[in-house]
Amino acid sequence: MRRTRSRSSGWPPPRAGTLDLACPAPTAIPGQFFALTLTGAWEELPSPRPHHSPAAVAADHVLTTARSITADYLATDAVPAAARINTLLGRPTDISHLPVRLVWSQVHLAATPEVVHAALSHQRHLHEFEQHRAEHHRRLDEARILRDTLMSDPSLALSYWFAAAPQSIDTDTLPRLEALLSTAAAYAPQGQWAPLARLLHTFAHRLTDDAKNHLIDTLAALTDRYGHPDITTAIRQARMAPESETRPQ
């Protein structure tokens, strides 16, 4: 029914009303919802083109604002989410481009125990995921550091090889070792091979005593051949130390 114009102002008398709605509101987890209830009041503004349903305009404004905020909160955060919504909607607000004013509105949010439990599980899984990711990155960093360290010194690379796989020592080990020592002597003449001998003697525990001694003697001979008599002496001393320690007193 068309409203009559007011004789004093020339405009129809403004309408006013209240809001009382209930509906679901999304949470930060898809498929989980708050139970939203709202109350409020609205009034129409004078306009030559009044809106057909100002109550719907006010309700749409409140619900759009509230639901856009709840979508950033977990179901465990109903109280702070409602406080944020009510902070924005608790004062008179002219709705943009429409002749309607929201006088006030108040929202209440609730979540079922099942939804709260699902939110807590989600938070726990996120925490575990972050821990696993941090541990993964830590291991990657350690692997890169190890790789860079091993690549910087052939003696460390060879020591790591024997430490990680002592069972790999076989009849072809010594020829490969001689080739590596030859290359290292040419490109890293200042390399310290005595620590390598000690590590080999420690980690090649699966070898027999004769095999260990033969390997150390071979290292000593190779370092002497490539011009490092001081390292040769250190290698032989490294061999003699364990022998003297194991002799009966």
Buried (B, 14 or more C-beta within 10 A) or exposed (E): EEEEEEEEEEBBEBBEBEBEBEBEBBBBBEEBBBBBBBBBBBBBBEEEEBBEEBBEBBBBBBBEBBBEBBBEBBBBBBEEBBEBBBEBBBEEBEBEEBBBBBBBBBBBBEBEEEBBEBBEEBEEEEEEEEEEEEEEEEEEEEEEEEEEEBEEBBBBBBBBBBEEEBEEBEEEBBEEBBEBBEEBBEEBEEBEBBBBBBBBBBBBEEBEEEEBBEBBEBBBEBBBEBEBEEBBBBBBEBBEEBEEEEEEE
